[in-house]
Amino acid sequence: MTNHFNVHHKADTVGVITVEGVEAGQELTGWIMETDETVKLKALDPIPIGHKIALGDIKSGDTVVKYGHDVGKAVADVGKGHHVHVHNMKTKRW
């Protein structure tokens, strides 16, 4: 079974794509490292390797959590399965 994305902590709101060529409509398998669980999720956008996928609905203004840490805030609503990157998430540093 192919692992398409990794989630480091159960509380993370995004997973990191680990394969090339993820297309919209593709069924993905992810691994939650903290609990050694696998999860299924449908990608609703093409997502490049190393980019993030929303594990659930994220509202504008919500904190985005990756690796168990605050990595920024959503600047637009992001639905489950959508691409999370600079177009809908910004750092809180500036």
N, C-alpha and C positions, 0 to 999 in steps of 0.2 A: 504494500500500500504506500502510495506517495504522500509525503508530508508537504503540504503547500504553504503552511504558515506556522509560526511559533508564537506562543503566548507564555511569557515568563511567570506571571503571577495570576492567580485566580481573579484578583481585583482589577486587572488590566482592562481597559476599554477598547484597546486595539491589539491586533496581532501583526506580526511582521512577515511579509511574503518572502518565502525562501526558494522559490523556483521562478524561472523565466516563463513568459508567455501566458500569464493568467488573463483570461478573457471574460467579458461580461456573460453571465449565464452559466458559468462553469461551477460545478459543485466542488468544493474544496474540503480537504481534511486538515485539521490543525492539531497541534500537540500543546497541551498545557503542561509546561515543564514542572511547575511546583507540585502538581498532583498526579502527574503521569497519566492524564486523561487525554482522549482524543475527542474532538468535536467536529461537526460538519457545519458548513456555512456556504451559501451561494454568493459568489462574487457578482455584484451588479454593475461593475465597471471593469475595464481592463486595468490591471494594477501591476506596475513594474516590480521586479525583484528589489527587495530592500525597503519598499514603501509599506504603508500601513493599511489595514482593512478594519473597518468598524465592526466590533463584535456585537454591538447592539446599537440602538438609536442614541445619538449624541446630539444634544441641543446646543444651539449657539450660546456661548458663554460658559459651557461646561468645561471642566478640566479634563484633559486627555491624559490617560495613564498608560505608560508603557514601561516594562521592566519593574513594575511596582512603584514607579516614580511619576510625578507630575512633569510632563514634557511640553505642556502648553495649554492653550484654550481653543475651543472651537469658535470660529468667527462666522460660521453658518451651520445650519442644521445638517447633520450627516446621518443618513439612514443606515441601518444594519446592512453589511455587505458592500458598502461603498468605499471608495478610495479616500483615504485621509492623508493629506499632504499640505503643502503651503497654500493651496487655493482655498482651503477651508479650516486651517489650523495655524495659529501663530504662537511664537514663544511669548512668555510673560516677561522676559528680560527687558524688552523695550517696546 
